[in-house]
Amino acid sequence: MKLIRFGNPGEEKPGLILEDGRRIDASAFGSDYDEKFFGGDGLNRLAEWAKANAATAPTVDASVRLGPCIARPSKLICIGLNYVDHAKESGMAIPKEPIVFFKATSAIVGPNDAVVIPKDSKKTDWEVELAFVIGKKANYVSEDDALSHVAGYCVHNDYSEREWQIERGGQWVKGKSCDTFAPLGPWLSTSDEITDPQNLSLWLKLNGKTIQNSSTAQMIFGVKTLVSYLSHFMSLLPGDIITTGTPPGVGLGFKPEPLFLKAGDVVELGVEGLGEQRQVAQAYSA
């Protein structure tokens, strides 16, 4: 299944994209795509509802805004420097264990919402990433069992303010958590639709020019490793999002001078089987 959420910001309703491409309103199912949904066998119940009701459910017009594909989770966990060439272009050591940080859930927006360059920012950057959503609680999970805890996969753009992330001390979170810095979607593909999360192409264009083009096969730590690893340090709850790092081609790595976003720039990105996003950069205004 492909799960969507649609409508105005803060008023999103659950929906589905059917095999024929039709977008339908699943509000009658009675649940948003949140922790309770994923932890309460929601995907199986939704599949049964769709079999009985998809043909007669209201259609969602293509002009209607798509919101983030799941409701705000308890955690948005990020993995840094998870592609060798990205670590090198960033001038950082290749990690021996996953680099873990958090991104504020208030940064989550829809896949085509504007990205707002924060006040006083000079180094706002982009990062196309594969993200996945936890489907059942995970504690001390083995790698062999890890993928059974994954509900599905989606596209994430891990926007970053590099000065605040790298040059101002402390943890990375303050350079990662600005409003609009976590577009999710356009849809969540359930795990049965993605046979191998370590064999997906991903790409990003800036103003029509491809500047990131890679494959999840290049990850240092794959999805099953990350589920197992993280579950040894914290409970992974249903609906939690883990985003898996970006390949080379970020603005920080451009030579001889880094390249960062300016108002009016258009960022387009996608992951194989998971759809595409498009954001237009806007200057901050109070």
N, C-alpha and C positions, 0 to 999 in steps of 0.2 A: 504493500500500500504506500501511497504518497500522501502524507498529512500536511495540510496547510492551515493557516489561520489568517483571517481576512477582516477588513474593516478599519475604522479609524484607530489611531494609537490609543491604547488603553481600553478599547472597546471591541477587541478582536473576537471573532467567533470561530469555532472549529469547522474545518472542511476537509474535503478529499479531492484529489485529482484521480479520475478514473482512467482505465486503460485506453479509452478512446480520446483522452485529453480533456474531457469535460470536467469543469470544476463545480463541485456541489457543496451546498450548505449542510453540515452535519450537526447543527445546533440541536436537532431533535434527538440526537443520541444522548444528550443530557450531561456532557462532561467536557471541560476544556482539557487540553493536553498538558497536564501538570503532574506533580508527584503522585497525587492520589490516583490519577488515571493510569500511569505507567506501573505503579505498585499494586494496582487492583485488577490485574489481568485485562487492562483496558484495550490493548491491541486486539486480543482475541474477541472481546465483546464487540469492538468496533467493526471487525471484519464480518461478524454475524449480522450486525445491524445493516452494514452496507449491502450484503447479499439480499436482504429483504427490502431495502428502502432506496438504494441508489438510483433505481430507474425513475422513481417519482420524486426524489428530493429536489428542492429548488436549485437552480443553476446560479453560480456566481459569475457575474460578467467579468470579462478579461480586463475591464477598466477599473475594477475594484482593487484598492490597495491590498497587497499581501503584507501581513505583519510577520514577526519572528515565528518560526514554524512550531515552536513550543512555548508554553507560558513560562514566565520567569522562574528559573530553577533555584534550588537551594545553593548551588555552587556552579561557577563557571571556572573550570580548572584549565590552565594553559601549560603547554610544554614548550620550552625554549630551545633554540639551537638544535633542532631534531633532524636537520639535514646537514651533512658534512660541508657541502659547498656554501651553505648559508652561514655556518659558524666561521668559515674561513673569510668570507666577504665582510663579516662583522668584526673581524680581528680578534675573535675570541677562541678559546681552547675548545676542542671537540670534547663534548661531555662524556664522562665514563658512566654516569648514571643520569636518568632524566632530570632536567632542570624544571622545577615545578614552581609556578606562581599563580596567583588568582587575578581575575579581572572582575571588577564590580558588575553585578547583574544589572545595575541601572544603565549600563552602556548598551544593553541589547536593544536592537531596533530591527525593522523589517529589511528585507534584502535589497530594496530599491529606494529606501529612504536616503535623504541627503546625509553626507558626512559633514559635520560641523568642525571646522578647524578651530581649536580652542583659543580663547583670549590669550594673547601674547605668545602663541605658539609660532615657532619658526621651523620646526622639524617634524611635521606630521607625515607619517609613512604608512605604507600598506603591507599586507601579508595575506595572501590567499592560503587557506588551510582547510583540511578535512577535519570536521568535528563529528563526534559521536555522542549518543545519548544513552545513559544507563537505563536499563529496563527493569532490573530488580536489584535489591540491596546487595552490595558486595563488601565482604570483609575477608581478608586473608585468602583471596581467590588464587588458584593455581592458573598458570598460563593455559593449560589444557582445557580449563573450564571457563576461561575469561570471556570468550565471545558469546557464551550463553547469557551473559549479563548485559549485552548490548541490544538496545531496542532498535536503533537505526542510526543513519548517517545524514549529515547535511553539510552545506558550504558555510564557512565562516571567514570573514575578513577581519583579521586581528590588527586593527589600526593601532598605531603606536606613536607617541610623541617622544622622539629619541633623546632630546635634551633632558626631558624630565625623567625618562627611563634610565639613562646611562650617566649623565653628567652631574646630577644633583644628589647623588648619594642615596643610601637606603635601598629599599626594594623596588623592583620593576613596576609594581602595581600602579603607582601614581602616573606613570607614562602610558598606561594601558587602559585606564578606566574612564576616560572622559565620555561624556554623553555622545551617543551615536557611534562609538568605537567598536561595537560588536554586532554588525549585521549578520543575521541568521536566516537561512533558507535559500531558495524560495520554498522548498518543501523538505520534509523529513522522509527519506526512503527507509522503510523497515528493513531489518537486517537480512530477511530472506531475498530481497531484491539485489543485494550487494554480495556476490559470491566470494569476493576476495578484496578486502579493504586495502590490501598492500599491492594492488595492481590497478590503480586509478590514475588517469592523467589529470593534472590540474594546471591552471594557467591564469594569468592576469594581464590585462591591457591597460595602459595609461594613454588617454587621448588617442585611442585606436592602434597604438603600437604595443605588440606583445613584449613584455619585459620579464615575466615569469612563465616558465614552461617546463614542467617536470612530471614526475610520477611519484605516487606514494611508495613505490618500491624502493625509493632512495632514502626512506626514513631510517634513522639510526635505531630507534625504538618503535616497534610496530604497535598496533592497537592492542593485541592480546597482552603484550608485555606491559603496556601502560596501565591497563585495567588491573592486572595482577600487582604491579608495583605500587600504584596509588592505594589499592585496597589494604595494603599493609600499614599505611600511615593514617587513614581516615576511613570512615564509612562512606561509600559511594551510594547515594540515595537515588531512587527512581526519579528520572527527569534531570538528573545532573548532566551537565555538558562538559565533555573533555575535548579540547581542541589541540591538534597534534603537531603544530609547528609548520613553518613555511620553508619552501625551497629558495634557492638564490634568486636575486633579481629585485630585492627591496631597494628603496631609495638610498638608504644608508650606505649601501655597497657600491654605488656608482663611482666611477673614476673618470677624470681626476677629481671631480667635485661631487659630493652627494646631491641627490635630487629629492626634493620634498614637495608636498602638495601645496597648491595655491588655489584660491577661489576660482571656480569655473572649470577646473580639471574634471575629467570624466574617468572613472575607474570601473572597468568591467572585468568579471572574473567568473570562474566556474570550476567544478569538479565533475569528472565523468560520471554520468548516471544520476547526478544530484542537482542539475540545473545551473542557472547563471544568475548573477547579481549585477546591478548597475547603480553606482552612486555618483552624484555630482557634488563636488566639494563646495562648501559655502563658508564664508567668513563668519565668525562669531558676532552676534548682535544681542544686546541685552533685551 
